[in-house]
């Protein structure tokens, strides 16, 4: 659903509150599960930060969507 709002090569910032979705699962396991869902939708998370001690069971994920592959630079002879 998030892909409707992003163009190829676009960047995203997502805040995740583990307790709002499922309070029975440990927060770190829930964050890993959500990152796997993002990767399945062609999102490429580059960084994940928990917001402790400011907010309990919250994390922020930053990354790109359908990032273009970097082309190798061939040195000239």
DAVEN-V791465 format. One line per field, one symbol per residue. ss: DSSP state (@ for helix, = for strand, . for the rest). psi: psi as a letter, one per 40 degrees, with the letter a starting at -180 (. if undefined). burial: I if it has 16 or more other C-alpha atoms within 10 Angstrom, else O. A space follows every 50 residues. Layout:
# DAVEN-V791465
ss->???
psi->???
burial->???
This chain:
# DAVEN-V791465
ss->.@@@@.....=======@@@@.....@@@@@@@@@@@@@@..======== .......========............
psi->ddedeiiheiiihhhhhddddheehiddddddddddddddffighdihhi eiedhhfiihhiaihfhihhihhhhi.
burial->OOOOOOOOOOIIOOOIIIOOOOOOOOIOOIIOOOOOOIOOOOIIIOOIOI OOOOOOIIIOIIIIIIOOOOOOOOOOO
